[in-house]
Amino acid sequence: SDYRPKKISKRKIKKGRETFLLELEPNPDILYEIGRRKEGRILVGFSAETEDLVKNAKAKLRRKNLDLIVANDITGFGSPASAVKIIDRAGKVESLPKMLKKEIAERVLDRVREIMDR
């Protein structure tokens, strides 16, 4: 998750008439840190986007030193199937049609095998 609650209540927050503000703070960027210390590993990331899917995913791929990124429009969340785009370091975009997420994972692993075989 990108964010977490800034304050955590030690007790249940009882329902009342008042409203309260939920303040969030960023979580550490684990993928970025792994990308900084990649040391020959193949690194795959995921990009859940609501707009500019390919542009934002490519930027994340570069920023986090990834080999591949799977870009997903978040409208596919909550469903067993999704249509995604797999983007590599060279900027090649492979658009996958709507398929089960297990099948997407198999396609991603196929791309990882291709990188390993180079």
N, C-alpha and C positions, 0 to 999 in steps of 0.2 A: 504494500500500500504506500502511496506517496505521502500520506499525512496520518497523524494520530492525534487523539485528544491531548491538549496541553495540560489539563488538570484531570486527574482521575479521582472520583469520589470513592471514599472508603465505605460508604453506605449507599443504600438504595436512595435514589432521588424520588421522593414521593410526588405523586401527581397533586398539583395545586392550581390555583388560578393564575399565578404569576408565570411569566415566561422567563427563560434563561438563555444565555448565549453560550453556544458550544464553540470554544476556541480550538483551532487546530494548529499543529506545528509540523514541519516536514520531518519525515523519517530519514535516516541516513541513506544515501544512494549506494546500495550494495553493488549493483551492476557496474556503476562507474568505477568504484574502487577495484573490482575484479578486473575490469578492462585496463586499468592502469598497471596492474601486475599480471598481465595475461601470460607471459612466459611461454609462448608457443601453443597455448590451449586454443581450442576452437570455442568461440563464445557466441551464443545465440540469445537474442533478446526479443521481447514482445512489446508492441506498441499499440495500446488501446486509444483510439482517437475518435473525436466527434467531427473534426473538420481537417481539411488538407492532409488526408491520410498518408499519401506517399511522401510529400514534402516533410512532414513532421517525423515520419519514421526514418527517412534518410538522414535527417539532422541528428536524431537520437543514435543511429548506427555509427555515425562519425564521432559524435561527442563521447560515446561510451566505448569506442574501439571494438566494435562487434564485427563478427564475420558474416552473420546473417541476422535479419530482423523479420519477425512475422508481424505484419501490420493488420490490425483488425478494427473495423468500424464497430464501436461498442453497441450498435443496435443488435449485434449477434449474441450478446451476453444472455445467459440464462437458457439458451437453446442448445440441444445436443449437436447441432450442425452450425456451420459458419462458412462464410466466403472470406478468404484472406489473401494477402499479397505477401510473397516471400521476396525480400530484397537482399542482394549481396553487396559486398564491398565495392564492386565495380559499378554499382547502380542499376544492375539488371533487375527488373521487376517481373516476377512470375505470378500471375493472377490465378488463383485456384477457385474453381466453382464451388458452390455451396456443397459441403460434404461433412460427414461426421468428424468430430474433433480428433478421434482416434486416427482417422485416415489422414488428417492434416499433420498429425504428429509423425506418421510414417513418411510423409512427403518431406517434412523438415529433416528427419533422420537420413533420408536419401541424399539430400543436399549436403548434409554434414559428411556423409561417406565420400561424396564427390570431392569435397575440400581435402579430406584425409588422403585421398588417392593421388593428389597433385604432387 
